[in-house]
């Protein structure tokens, strides 16, 4: 089963809430600065500027909806080889 790395550029995130609205299983508001981050269950790295997580294949489509909906293009997804 494939896995995917999700990277949120929190430096350009405007905390609009769209990613959380379309894919709450992967994204949530950070308690540190209010900006988008990968949920703790899948998070592997978090600081003020970046949130990185690895999600299972079954959440890929959900996460891609957030990528497409993000107005600042702050979210990227890549397959983990």
N, C-alpha and C positions, 0 to 999 in steps of 0.2 A: 504494500500500500504506500502510495506516494505521500510525501510531506511537503509543506510549503512554508517558506520563511516570509513573514509579514514584517515590514519595516514602516514605522510611522515617523515622519520627520516632524517632530513636535515644534521645531523652530518656526515652521511655516503654517502649522495648524492654527485655525482661528476659533476652535472650540465651538463650532456651529451645531454639533450634535448629530449630524447626518449619518456618520459611520455607526454610531451606537444605535440609531433608529433603525437602520436597515440590517444590521448584523450584530445584535447584542451578545451573541455567543462568542464573538471574537474581540469586540471593542467595548471600552468603557471610558468614562471620564476619570482622569487621574486626580487623586486627592492632593497631590503636590502642587499642581499649577492649573488644574481644571481642563487641561488639554487631553486629547484623545490618546489612548494607550491600549496595548494588547491586554486582555484579561489575564489575571494572575495565573490561571490554570495553564495557559500556553506561553507565558512570558519567560524569556531567557535573559533579557537585558532591559534596563530602564534607567534613564537619567532625564534631566530637564529637557534635553534636546532630541532624544531618540527613544523609541520603544521598539523592541524586537521580540518576536515570538515565532514559534513553530507550531503550525496547525495541521491537523489530519486532513486527508483528501476530502472527506465528507463535508468539511466547512469551506472548501475552496470557492464554490459558487457564491455562497453567502458573502465571503470576504471580498470577492470580485465586485459584487454589487456596491460595496462601500468604496472600493477603489474608483469605480466609475462615477459615483455620486459625490465624491469629495471635491468641493469647489476649488481648493488650492492644490490639488494633486499631491497631497502630503503622504499618501499611502502607496507602497509598492509591494508586490508579491512576486516571489520567484520560487521555482521548484528546487527542493533540496535533493541533490544527487547523492 
